[in-house]
Structures are given as C-alpha cells and as structure tokens.
Amino acid sequence: MWETKLTRILNIALATGLALAVALPAYVSHAEATQAETDDTKPKKQQKTAEEKEQAAQEKAARKKKRAAKQAATEAATSAGESLSPAATRALEQIDRRLAAWNTADAKRMVGDLADVPAGRKALAQGRVAQQEQDWATARTELQRAAAALADDPAPYVHLGETLLLAEDASGARQAFSRAAELAQARLAPGAGDAEALYSLGVSQQRLQRYDEAWTTLSRARQESPGNAMVVYQLGVTRAFQERWSEAITLLDEAIALDSGIAYAYYYRGLSEGRAGRKDRLVNDLNRFLAMAPHSPDAAKARKILESV
C-alpha cells in the first residue's frame, strides 16, 4: 500500500585509416623521382602552413570570444549583486541556509534586520520567506518585485516558479521556469562559466521535466562550484525524478555530508530509499524531514507514507 502511495507521490512530484602509399613508376630515374617528390612536396607544405595559420586564427578568435563571454557573465553577476557589502553578503548566505533548513522564523527575523541590501535582493528574500509560510500572494508579489529589480538574474523567476507550482498554478509556474531558463542562457554565452546561472538553468530544466538537460547543466555547475551542497542535492533530486534510485541515494548522501541542514534532502533520500526497498532508512529520513520541516507542503505526504509502512 505504501509503495502505491509513494509511486503516486513521486509521479506528482513529479543523463571512428587508410594509409595511401604512392610509388613512382620503376622506369623513372632517381633524379627524376627526387625532382618529382620535391615538386610535389612544396605545395603540400604551403598548404599545410596555410591550414595551420587558419587553425591558429580560429583558436585565437575562440579564446577572444570566450574571454568576452566570461567578462559579460562576470559583469552580469556583479550587476545582480551590486552594492553588496561583505556583511550583507554574509547575511544573505545565512538566510539561504536557514531557508534550506526550513528554519522559517529565524530567516524571517534575519530578513527584517537586513541593512544596506539592494531592494531587489531584499524582496527576493522576503518572497522566499513568504513561500515557506505558504502565503502565496505575498510571495508572488515580492518575487515579481525582485524579478523587476534584478532584471538579468534568473533566481527570482526560479523561486516564483516554485511558488506557483506549490500554489497549483502549473501554467504560471511553467512560464516562470521558462523565463528563468532564458535569462540563465543569456548569461551563459559560449564558454562562460557562471555557476549561479548554471544552477538556475539546471533547476528550471528539472522543473520543466527536461531531466537529461538538467543533469548536464547541473553537472557543469558542480564543476564550476565544487563542494556546493545545493548543486549536489539538485543532482540527486534529478535522479530521483528519473527513478534512478541508487544514484539518487548516493548523491543525496553526498549533499547531506556537505550540509546536513538541507531538509528536503532527507525527504527525497527517504523516498528513494523506500523505492530501493530500505524501509528502515525510509522511516528514519522522513522522520528527520518532519522534524526539520513540519509545516512544509510535503509534510502531510511524508506522514501518510510513514502511516502506511
């Protein structure tokens, strides 16, 4: 019974020669052969040199384009986080951690105490708090305000999409995730290595059920930001959505080892362990999830699973 319910829940929550030898005819004299070879070699050498020059020019142009793309991505990221003092940056990072742990009250208090933070950044934090409070109207208003202020940043649209998804506005959520993907792609010109944009793009692709693309993008994000627990977590969630339970468990194990305060890592690991036949671990993980996020949108689902085990 619990497996049927779990399947339903996951469906809702719901990466090859030839060698050519040319010999001169036997009646050609040695001198003639040597001259023929010399005459034949010259244009080849000239041609090879021209090819090498062209290749070198192409590589130079590619390096220049890559540098320009990297600079553009850096400027976009700087613009998105302009005027952030070291203290404000630390405060926003701490708020992120509180929200990942579903310590909503503490996150809300810290948002209220924010100082010297651009309006768009504060609106983004306020919208995320309202989302956890399941105040969909306020969350939507604040996240739309953040999106307007942080025009090149895909993050507000990612969180707006999450809000609309939770509020059962599937069409609106899809539009928000699609917009987030567009903005992230704009920051990811060929050769650019913007970890934040890659993360936003990967999550958006995941939520749009483009799982293979999400896996590739999030893997790139992991290369750009090694040790980022949230990236590893999202890779694990992607594998869970693909019903690749063993891989999901391994990745979620890694995410929790990097940061034990990601509440939903326990939720998705528990579901994956249940489908892998590890009921004791399912129980342990869902109980841990409920202890951290008793009022989360998936808390009721977790309780129902535990009742049926």
C-alpha positions in Angstrom: 0.0 0.0 0.0 2.7 2.4 1.0 4.5 1.6 -2.3 1.4 2.6 -4.3 1.1 5.9 -2.4 4.8 6.5 -2.8 4.7 5.9 -6.5 1.8 8.3 -6.8 3.6 10.9 -4.8 6.7 10.6 -6.9 4.7 10.8 -10.1 3.2 14.0 -8.8 6.5 15.4 -7.6 6.7 14.7 -10.3 21.7 11.6 -18.3 35.6 6.2 -35.7 42.9 4.7 -41.9 43.6 4.1 -44.7 47.3 4.7 -45.4 47.8 5.6 -49.1 51.3 4.8 -50.5 52.2 6.3 -53.8 55.3 4.9 -55.6 56.8 6.4 -58.6 57.0 4.2 -61.7 60.1 2.0 -62.0 61.3 3.5 -65.3 61.6 7.0 -63.7 65.3 7.8 -63.0 66.4 8.6 -59.5 67.0 12.2 -60.3 63.5 12.5 -61.9 62.0 10.8 -58.9 63.7 13.2 -56.5 62.6 16.2 -58.5 59.1 14.9 -58.7 59.0 14.4 -55.0 60.3 17.8 -54.4 57.8 19.4 -56.7 55.0 17.5 -55.1 56.1 18.3 -51.6 56.3 22.1 -51.9 52.6 22.9 -52.4 51.7 20.4 -49.7 53.9 22.2 -47.2 52.5 25.5 -48.3 49.0 24.2 -48.0 49.8 22.8 -44.5 51.2 26.1 -43.4 48.0 27.8 -44.6 45.9 25.4 -42.7 47.9 25.8 -39.6 47.5 29.6 -39.9 43.8 29.3 -40.4 43.5 27.0 -37.4 45.6 29.3 -35.2 43.4 32.2 -36.2 40.3 30.2 -35.4 41.7 29.3 -32.0 42.6 32.8 -31.3 39.1 34.0 -32.2 37.6 31.3 -30.0 39.8 32.4 -27.0 38.8 36.0 -27.5 35.1 35.1 -27.7 35.5 33.0 -24.5 37.2 35.9 -22.6 34.4 38.3 -23.8 31.7 35.8 -22.7 33.4 35.4 -19.3 33.7 39.1 -18.8 30.0 39.6 -19.8 28.9 36.9 -17.3 31.1 38.5 -14.6 29.6 41.9 -15.2 26.1 40.5 -15.2 26.7 38.7 -11.9 28.3 41.9 -10.4 25.3 43.9 -11.6 22.9 41.4 -10.0 24.7 41.7 -6.7 25.7 45.3 -6.8 26.3 47.3 -3.7 26.5 44.2 -1.5 28.8 44.8 1.4 30.7 41.8 2.9 28.4 41.9 5.9 25.3 41.9 3.7 26.7 39.0 1.6 27.2 37.0 4.7 23.7 37.8 6.0 22.1 36.7 2.7 24.1 33.5 2.8 22.9 32.8 6.4 19.3 33.4 5.3 19.8 30.9 2.4 21.0 28.3 5.0 18.0 29.0 7.3 15.6 28.6 4.4 17.2 25.3 3.2 16.8 24.0 6.8 13.2 25.3 6.9 14.0 27.5 9.9 11.5 30.0 8.5 11.0 32.1 11.7 14.7 32.7 12.1 15.1 33.5 8.3 12.2 36.0 8.6 13.8 37.7 11.6 17.1 38.0 9.7 15.4 39.4 6.6 13.8 42.1 8.8 17.3 43.0 10.1 18.9 43.3 6.7 20.7 46.6 6.1 22.5 48.1 3.1 21.0 45.5 0.8 19.5 46.4 -2.6 15.7 46.4 -2.7 15.7 43.6 -5.2 17.7 41.3 -3.0 15.6 42.0 0.0 12.4 41.4 -2.0 13.8 38.1 -3.1 14.5 37.0 0.5 11.1 38.2 1.6 9.4 36.3 -1.2 11.1 33.1 -0.2 10.1 33.5 3.4 6.5 34.1 2.4 6.7 31.0 0.2 7.7 28.9 3.2 4.8 30.5 5.1 2.6 29.4 2.2 1.5 33.0 1.8 1.3 32.6 -2.0 0.0 36.1 -2.7 2.8 37.9 -0.8 5.4 35.5 -2.1 4.3 36.2 -5.7 4.3 40.0 -5.2 7.7 40.1 -3.6 9.3 37.7 -6.2 7.8 39.7 -9.1 9.3 42.8 -7.5 12.6 41.1 -7.2 12.5 40.0 -10.8 11.8 43.5 -12.0 14.7 44.9 -9.9 17.2 42.2 -10.8 16.4 42.2 -14.5 19.3 39.9 -15.5 19.0 37.5 -12.7 17.1 34.2 -13.2 16.9 33.4 -9.5 13.7 35.3 -8.8 11.9 33.5 -11.6 13.1 30.1 -10.2 11.6 30.9 -6.8 8.5 32.4 -8.5 8.1 29.2 -10.4 8.4 27.1 -7.2 5.8 29.3 -5.5 3.3 29.0 -8.4 3.9 25.3 -8.5 3.1 25.0 -4.9 0.0 27.2 -5.4 -1.1 24.7 -8.1 -0.7 27.3 -10.9 1.0 24.9 -13.3 0.8 27.2 -16.3 2.2 30.2 -14.4 5.0 28.0 -13.0 6.0 26.8 -16.4 6.2 30.4 -17.7 8.3 31.4 -14.7 10.7 28.5 -15.1 10.9 29.1 -18.9 11.8 32.8 -18.3 14.4 31.8 -15.7 16.0 29.4 -18.3 16.0 32.2 -20.9 17.8 34.6 -18.5 20.3 32.0 -17.4 21.1 31.1 -21.0 21.7 34.8 -21.8 24.3 34.8 -19.1 25.9 31.6 -20.4 27.3 32.7 -23.7 29.6 30.0 -25.2 32.5 29.3 -22.9 31.1 31.2 -19.9 31.3 29.5 -16.5 28.7 31.2 -14.3 27.9 28.7 -11.5 24.9 30.6 -10.3 23.4 30.9 -13.8 24.1 27.2 -14.4 22.4 26.3 -11.1 19.3 28.4 -12.0 19.2 26.9 -15.5 19.6 23.3 -14.2 16.8 23.7 -11.6 14.5 25.3 -14.2 15.1 22.4 -16.7 14.5 19.9 -13.9 11.2 21.5 -13.0 10.2 21.6 -16.7 10.8 17.8 -16.7 13.8 18.1 -19.1 15.8 15.8 -16.8 18.7 14.9 -19.2 19.3 18.6 -19.9 19.1 19.4 -16.2 21.6 16.6 -15.3 24.1 18.0 -17.9 23.7 21.6 -16.7 23.9 20.8 -13.0 27.0 18.7 -13.7 28.6 21.8 -15.3 27.6 23.8 -12.2 29.2 21.3 -10.0 32.5 21.6 -12.0 32.3 25.4 -11.6 31.5 25.2 -7.9 32.9 22.0 -6.3 31.6 21.3 -2.9 28.3 23.2 -3.4 25.8 21.1 -1.4 22.8 22.6 -3.1 24.1 21.6 -6.6 24.7 18.0 -5.5 21.3 18.0 -3.8 19.6 19.0 -7.1 21.6 16.4 -9.0 20.2 13.8 -6.5 16.6 15.1 -6.9 17.0 14.9 -10.7 18.0 11.3 -10.4 15.0 10.6 -8.1 12.6 12.2 -10.6 14.2 9.8 -13.2 13.6 6.9 -10.8 17.3 6.1 -10.7 17.1 5.4 -7.0 20.6 4.1 -6.3 22.2 7.1 -8.0 19.8 9.5 -6.2 20.7 8.0 -2.8 24.4 8.3 -3.4 24.1 11.9 -4.5 21.8 12.8 -1.6 24.2 11.1 0.8 26.9 13.5 -0.6 24.7 16.5 -0.3 23.9 15.7 3.3 27.6 15.1 4.1 28.4 18.5 2.7 25.5 20.2 4.5 23.3 18.3 7.0 20.8 21.2 7.1 19.0 20.7 3.7 15.6 19.5 4.9 14.4 18.2 1.6 17.5 16.2 1.0 16.1 13.8 3.7 12.7 13.8 2.1 13.9 12.8 -1.4 16.5 10.4 0.0 13.8 8.8 2.1 11.5 8.3 -0.9 14.4 6.9 -2.9 15.4 4.5 -0.1 11.8 3.3 0.1 11.7 2.5 -3.6 15.0 0.7 -3.2 13.4 -1.5 -0.5 15.1 0.1 2.5 12.1 0.7 4.7 14.0 1.4 7.9 16.0 4.2 6.2 12.8 5.5 4.6 11.4 5.9 8.1 14.5 7.5 9.5 14.8 10.0 6.7 11.1 11.0 6.7 11.1 11.4 10.4 14.2 13.7 10.1 12.5 15.6 7.4 9.3 16.1 9.5 11.4 17.2 12.5 13.0 19.9 10.4 10.1 21.0 8.2 6.8 20.0 9.9 4.8 22.7 8.1 6.3 22.2 4.7 4.0 21.5 1.7 5.1 17.8 1.6 4.9 17.2 5.4 1.4 15.7 5.1 2.6 13.3 2.3 5.5 12.2 4.5 3.2 11.5 7.4 0.9 9.4 5.2 3.8 7.3 3.9 5.0 6.7 7.4 1.5 5.6 8.5 1.4 3.0 5.7 4.8 1.5 6.3 
